[in-house]
Amino acid sequence: MELKTKYQYTYFIYPYIISKREYNKYLQKLISSPRFKMKIFDKEKDEDLYSYFLPKARETLFWTMDFDKYRISKLNDLDKKMKSTLLSKYPCTMFEYNLKNDIQGKAGKRDGIFFTITNINLICFNTGICFLLMKTMLEEESTLADLCNFNYKFRDIKSDAYNLRGYENIKIQTDKFNSIKEITTLIKEITGSNKKASKINLYTDRFITYSYACIGQEDWNNTNDELLEKEFYKFANVEKSDYIADCGDDGIKNKMSCIEKSKNELYGCSNVGTALLTSDIDSENCTKVPHKFERQYLYQYIFELYKKIYLKKLNYDLRKGNGLSGTKHEFIDFTQNVWIEEITNDNIGSLLDTEWKKILKLNSLYLQVKNKYDLFYKNLNIEETAKTNKIIVIVLILLLIMNIISIFKLL
């Protein structure tokens, strides 16, 4: 049975790492490019974000909310070099890529899936960890199966195995981009080689997906629970539509992280992304809910992904002995200002936060870093103690020699 979507979109998320030494220059490059515009957040205009996030998270993600019009004007009046230097001191800076028109594309040849790229955004943390977000939407009258197939295929456009996947190539039909290669070229121009991400064992050939779909009430009601669970499982785990999903006797909840806010609103979290499936029985499921999902919840998800990548980076630095003094301060700062702080008091947001932490294995990652940190500084203290004792012994020997010399002189 085909489940027709009333509204849908997918964000493809690509994490990349800029060297901290190069971060200032990278910001200057973005500021200097006419294709990018820095995103400024406002308490009134972005009241949804202001009221959703707790103060510490707001200070990290949306610090421009604390700027009045005068301060924003002064910031924009700075020359590019000074502006990038100032911005590099703030925890997070965001940019929007200038798309004159939606970028249209087509998956397949004859009965393909038409789509548009509606926006491209960058979220850059001053630790050098950045995220590229690309929002896509399928044509009207598409099905959940179409969305599954599109997400399954498009997430691998950077992979060398892309052309070997089980679906037709996605062909871009626009004056701006003539092929998938042009999109991947743009991504590489923005993100660079991303070798640092590979060093900390991040998979750099695949996008993380963050997808929303609302299907018709009649389809939702006419689909039995087992079939709906299987379709949702494929959607949340970014599987193609003909994937055989076996959810077992106990249902989908034993196979993946799932939050059922209501019978018509299902959130699914997996290690490849996050998905929300709703029905239009409630009008807000096509208006308010998708807006919140791509605003409050999306930024929250990015923040959790940031924590994971930063912990992996700290783990790598401690293991390799890279700048250990600086790593010590970074870990302490991360623990005090990021790790122990809550993000939101929103009920669904808190539930999602718990599931994301579990899926991303944040607690075990944090313990790995903490154990390496404790072991390193324990050994360092032992070495310092041994060094101090050695100095004391040498001083005592020198004093003894001096005393013996003094005694001989008296004789």
RAPE-V165084 format. One record per residue. N is the residue number from 1. RES is the residue in one small letter. PHI is phi as a letter, one per 30 degrees, with the letter a starting at -180 (999 if undefined). NEAR is the number of other ideal C-beta (glycine too) atoms within 8 Angstrom. Layout:
N/RES/PHI/NEAR  N/RES/PHI/NEAR
This chain:
1/m/999/6  2/e/d/7  3/l/c/13  4/k/d/11  5/t/c/14  6/k/d/8  7/y/a/9  8/q/a/12  9/y/a/12  10/t/b/15  11/y/c/13  12/f/c/14  13/i/c/14  14/y/b/13  15/p/d/12  16/y/b/12  17/i/b/14  18/i/c/12  19/s/e/8  20/k/e/7  21/r/d/4  22/e/c/9  23/y/d/13  24/n/e/9  25/k/d/8  26/y/d/10  27/l/d/13  28/q/d/12  29/k/d/8  30/l/d/12  31/i/d/12  32/s/d/6  33/s/d/7  34/p/d/4  35/r/d/5  36/f/c/12  37/k/b/6  38/m/d/10  39/k/d/9  40/i/c/7  41/f/c/9  42/d/b/8  43/k/e/7  44/e/d/5  45/k/d/6  46/d/c/11  47/e/e/8  48/d/d/10  49/l/d/14  50/y/d/11  51/s/d/5  52/y/d/9  53/f/d/14  54/l/d/10  55/p/e/6  56/k/d/9  57/a/d/14  58/r/d/13  59/e/d/10  60/t/d/12  61/l/d/11  62/f/b/12  63/w/d/12  64/t/d/10  65/m/d/12  66/d/d/5  67/f/c/9  68/d/d/5  69/k/d/5  70/y/d/6  71/r/d/8  72/i/d/11  73/s/d/8  74/k/d/8  75/l/d/10  76/n/d/7  77/d/d/5  78/l/d/9  79/d/d/5  80/k/e/9  81/k/d/7  82/m/d/8  83/k/d/13  84/s/d/13  85/t/d/9  86/l/d/10  87/l/d/11  88/s/d/10  89/k/d/6  90/y/d/9  91/p/d/8  92/c/a/11  93/t/b/9  94/m/c/10  95/f/b/12  96/e/c/11  97/y/d/11  98/n/d/8  99/l/c/10  100/k/d/4  101/n/b/6  102/d/e/7  103/i/d/11  104/q/c/10  105/g/b/14  106/k/b/12  107/a/c/15  108/g/j/10  109/k/c/5  110/r/c/4  111/d/c/3  112/g/d/10  113/i/c/12  114/f/d/10  115/f/b/13  116/t/b/10  117/i/c/13  118/t/c/9  119/n/a/10  120/i/b/11  121/n/b/11  122/l/c/15  123/i/b/10  124/c/c/15  125/f/c/11  126/n/d/11  127/t/d/8  128/g/j/12  129/i/d/11  130/c/b/13  131/f/b/14  132/l/c/13  133/l/c/15  134/m/b/11  135/k/c/13  136/t/b/14  137/m/b/9  138/l/d/12  139/e/d/7  140/e/d/3  141/e/i/4  142/s/d/11  143/t/c/9  144/l/d/15  145/a/d/9  146/d/e/12  147/l/d/16  148/c/d/14  149/n/d/13  150/f/d/15  151/n/d/13  152/y/d/13  153/k/d/13  154/f/d/13  155/r/d/13  156/d/c/13  157/i/d/12  158/k/d/11  159/s/d/8  160/d/d/4  161/a/c/8  162/y/e/10  163/n/d/5  164/l/c/4  165/r/d/9  166/g/d/3  167/y/b/9  168/e/e/7  169/n/e/5  170/i/d/13  171/k/c/11  172/i/d/14  173/q/c/6  174/t/a/10  175/d/d/2  176/k/d/7  177/f/b/10  178/n/c/5  179/s/a/8  180/i/d/11  181/k/e/6  182/e/d/11  183/i/d/12  184/t/d/10  185/t/d/8  186/l/d/9  187/i/e/11  188/k/d/9  189/e/d/6  190/i/d/9  191/t/c/10  192/g/i/7  193/s/d/4  194/n/i/10  195/k/d/6  196/k/d/10  197/a/d/12  198/s/d/9  199/k/d/7  200/i/c/12  201/n/i/5  202/l/c/10  203/y/d/4  204/t/c/9  205/d/c/8  206/r/b/10  207/f/d/12  208/i/d/12  209/t/c/15  210/y/b/13  211/s/b/15  212/y/b/13  213/a/b/14  214/c/c/15  215/i/c/14  216/g/d/10  217/q/e/9  218/e/d/6  219/d/d/13  220/w/d/13  221/n/d/7  222/n/d/6  223/t/c/10  224/n/d/5  225/d/e/5  226/e/d/8  227/l/d/9  228/l/d/10  229/e/d/12  230/k/d/11  231/e/d/12  232/f/d/14  233/y/e/15  234/k/d/13  235/f/d/16  236/a/d/15  237/n/c/10  238/v/h/12  239/e/c/10  240/k/d/11  241/s/d/10  242/d/c/4  243/y/d/7  244/i/d/4  245/a/c/10  246/d/c/4  247/c/d/12  248/g/i/7  249/d/d/3  250/d/c/6  251/g/i/10  252/i/d/11  253/k/d/7  254/n/d/7  255/k/c/8  256/m/a/11  257/s/d/9  258/c/b/12  259/i/c/12  260/e/c/8  261/k/d/7  262/s/a/6  263/k/d/4  264/n/b/10  265/e/a/13  266/l/c/11  267/y/c/15  268/g/b/17  269/c/b/13  270/s/b/12  271/n/d/4  272/v/c/9  273/g/l/11  274/t/b/15  275/a/b/14  276/l/b/14  277/l/c/13  278/t/b/15  279/s/c/13  280/d/d/12  281/i/d/7  282/d/c/11  283/s/e/6  284/e/d/7  285/n/d/14  286/c/c/11  287/t/b/8  288/k/d/6  289/v/d/14  290/p/d/14  291/h/d/9  292/k/d/10  293/f/d/11  294/e/c/12  295/r/c/10  296/q/e/14  297/y/d/13  298/l/d/12  299/y/d/11  300/q/d/15  301/y/d/12  302/i/d/12  303/f/d/12  304/e/d/13  305/l/d/13  306/y/d/11  307/k/e/12  308/k/d/12  309/i/d/14  310/y/d/13  311/l/d/14  312/k/d/12  313/k/d/12  314/l/d/13  315/n/d/13  316/y/d/11  317/d/d/12  318/l/d/13  319/r/d/7  320/k/d/6  321/g/i/6  322/n/d/7  323/g/h/6  324/l/d/10  325/s/d/6  326/g/d/7  327/t/d/12  328/k/e/10  329/h/d/8  330/e/d/10  331/f/d/12  332/i/d/8  333/d/d/9  334/f/d/12  335/t/d/9  336/q/d/8  337/n/c/8  338/v/b/11  339/w/d/8  340/i/d/5  341/e/c/9  342/e/d/7  343/i/c/10  344/t/a/13  345/n/c/6  346/d/d/8  347/n/d/5  348/i/d/10  349/g/e/14  350/s/d/10  351/l/d/10  352/l/d/15  353/d/e/12  354/t/d/8  355/e/d/12  356/w/d/13  357/k/e/10  358/k/d/8  359/i/d/10  360/l/d/12  361/k/h/8  362/l/d/12  363/n/d/7  364/s/d/7  365/l/d/13  366/y/d/10  367/l/d/8  368/q/e/10  369/v/d/13  370/k/d/9  371/n/d/8  372/k/d/11  373/y/d/11  374/d/d/8  375/l/d/8  376/f/d/10  377/y/d/9  378/k/d/8  379/n/d/8  380/l/d/8  381/n/d/8  382/i/d/8  383/e/d/8  384/e/d/8  385/t/d/8  386/a/d/8  387/k/d/8  388/t/d/8  389/n/d/8  390/k/d/8  391/i/d/8  392/i/d/8  393/v/d/8  394/i/d/8  395/v/d/8  396/l/d/8  397/i/d/8  398/l/d/8  399/l/d/8  400/l/d/8  401/i/d/8  402/m/d/8  403/n/d/8  404/i/d/8  405/i/d/8  406/s/d/8  407/i/d/8  408/f/d/7  409/k/d/6  410/l/d/5  411/l/d/4
